[in-house]
Amino acid sequence: MIRTRRLVLFALVLCMALAACACQRRANVRSDAPRANAPAATLDTRLSVAVAPFSGARDQRELLAGTLPPDGVIPGPDTLSSLDAALQTALHARPGRTVRAANIVSSCVRFVHRGLVPSREEHLRYWQQVGQCADSDLLLVPVVMHWRDRSGAPGGTSQPAWVILDLYLVDVKTGALLNHSHYDYQQRALTDNLLDVGSFVRRRGQWVSAGDLAREGIERGIRELGL
């Protein structure tokens, strides 16, 4: 019985994939799912990179680019720590590149003075000073703007996971924002978005957690920033 159900599910997914491809060829419809930007050229491996700890943005001025979503929910400290570990895992140091992890840079985050209500420009200068404290050429600043975990099990959920996060890359010498990656993804049922069939198959037809989505966003961001 279980085998029959799996065969039926596989056949259904295959039919939907063929239909989605046909629709995409005919109508050139864009998917709602986030798509990776073209990977940036790999940055000079001689440039050292310091990684700031993940933080949750509650004020528009805390963002170095972009805007806050309405009614955004910020994850707790334990989740932010797990995201630091995920970012460190994804940020494979290339030969010759020095990478300073978030647990090292956190002392600079505490040491450098930050105003109570800094403007976006002052916030950028703050991160430049953090990078100078960490003695690095570049500073990677990760920020979470919304975090909603899955309600239910991988096989069925009443509320799918939804994650919004940004990765900012700051030039420590000039204080300029070199680049940033934005990830905003809410998992949907395949019937609501047939063009997302690739993600459906990759996730084995399961509803994933917010942590899974965050790791996907981090890995995509690293590629987009050329790290």
N, C-alpha and C positions, 0 to 999 in steps of 0.2 A: 504493500500500500504506500509506504514511504517512498519507495523507488519510483512508483507511478507518479506520485505528486511532484517529485524532483524532475522527472522527464517532462511533465506538463508545464512546470515553471520554466524550465530551460527553453522549451518550444515557444512559450509566450514571450520570453525575453528576446529570443531570436527574431520573432515576428515583429516585435516592437522596434528592435534595432534596425531591421530592414525598412520598416515604415518611416522611422525617424530619418534615416539616411536619404530615403526618397524625398521626403518633405524638405529636407535641407537643400537638396540639389534643385528642387523645383522652385522653392520660395526664398532660398538663401536667408532663412530665419536664424537669428542669433539666439543662443541659449541664455537663460537667466543665470546659469551657474557661472561662477567666476572663472575666467580663463587666464592662464599664465601669460604675462607679457613676454615679449621676446627677451631671452636672457641677456643681461648686459655683458659687455666685454669683461672678462676677468680682470679685476683690479691688480695692479702691480703687487706681487707677493712680498715685495720688500716693505710694503706699508703695514705697520702694526695696527691691530684692531682691538679696541677695548669694548667689552659688551656690558652695557648697563643692565641692572636687574629689571625685570618686567614690572610695570606699574599700571594702575588703572586710572584712566582719565575721567575726571568728574567736572572739569571746567574746560571751556573751549580754548582758553589760553594755554592749557597744558599740551596741546597738540602743536607740533611743528609744521603741520600741513593738514588740510582736510577739515572736516567738521564732525562734531559729535552727533551720534544718532539720537533721536528722541527716546526718552525712557530707557536709556542704556543701563545695564546692570553690570557691576564690577565684581569679579570673583574675589574670594578671600585669600589670605596670605598663603595658605597651603597650596592652593591652585597656582598662584603666581610663582611659588618656588618650583613647582613641577614644570611650569613653562620655562623657567630658567634652565632647568636640566635638559628639557627637550631642545631648546635653542642651542645649548652647548653641544649636544649630540649631533645636531644638524650642521653646525658650523665646523666642518672638518677643516682643520688648519692645513693649508697647502704648504708644500716644502718651502722653507725660508720665511714664512709668515709667522709673526708673533701674535698670539691671541690671548688677551687677558679676560678671564671669565668673570661672570657677574658677581661671584662671591668675593673676588678680589677688588673689583671696581666699586662695590657697595660701600667700602670705607671712604672713597672719594665722594660718593653721593652724600654721605653724612657730613663730610668735612667741609665741602664747598657751601657757602651761604646762599640760600635762595629766599627771595622776598616772599612775603605772605601772599600777595596778589600780583605776581609778575605778569607782564605783557608777553605776547608770543615772542617778540624780539629779545626780551630779557630772559625768557626761558631758553632760547637758543644759545644765548651767551652763557647761561648757567651750564648747559651741557658741554659747551666748548671748554669751560673751566674744569669740568669733571674729566674730560679727555686729557687736558693738560696735567691734571693731578695724576692720572693713570699713565702719563708719559707714553701716549700713543699717537699715531698719525690720524687714525679714524676712530670714531665712536659710533657704535650701533645702539640705538635707543628703541627698545620694544615697548609698545603700549597696547593695552586691551581696552576697547571701548564698549564691548557688549559680550556677555557670557550667559548663555542659557543652555543647560544640559538637557539631555534626553530624558523624558519621563516614560518609564516602561522598560521593556527588554529589547534586545537586538531584533527579535522577531516581530515586535509590534509596539507601537508607541502612541500615546495620545498627544505628545508634544515633542517634535523633533529638535535636535540640537541646533544652535545658532551661535556663531562666533564672528566678531568683528575685531580685527587687530591690525596695527600698523607697525612697520619696521622703518626707522629713520636712520640715515647714514650721514654723519656730520664730519666735515673736514675740520680737524682740530686746529690746524694752523691758521686758516682763514675765518673759521667760525661759520662757514656757509653750509647750508643743507644740500649735500651732493645729490641725494636721491631718496625716494621712499617707496615702500611697497604697501599696498592696501589690500586687505583680504576681508571679504564680507560674504559669508555663506550660511544659508539656512537649508538644511536638507529637506527635500520634498519627495513625495511619492513619485514613482516613475510615471504613473498615469497623469501627473500634473505637469511633467516636463519630459517628454519622450527624447528630447535632444540630449538629456543628461544620462543616457543609457550607459555610456562608458564608465561613469562614476558608479552607477548602480551595479554593474558587473564587477568592477574592481573591489567594491565593498561586499560582494557576495550576496547582494540583495538584502543587506541588514541595515538597521538603523544604528548609526554610529554615535559615539559620545562626543561631547564638546571637546574633550581632550584629543580625540582622533582628528577632528576638524582643525584644531589649533596646530597640531603637528604638521598637517597638510599645508596650512597657511604659512607656517614657519619655513618649511622646506621650499615652498614656492617663492617666498620672499628672498631667501638666501640666493636662489638662482637669479631672480630679477635684479638684485643688487650687485651681481657679479662677484659674490664672495665664495 
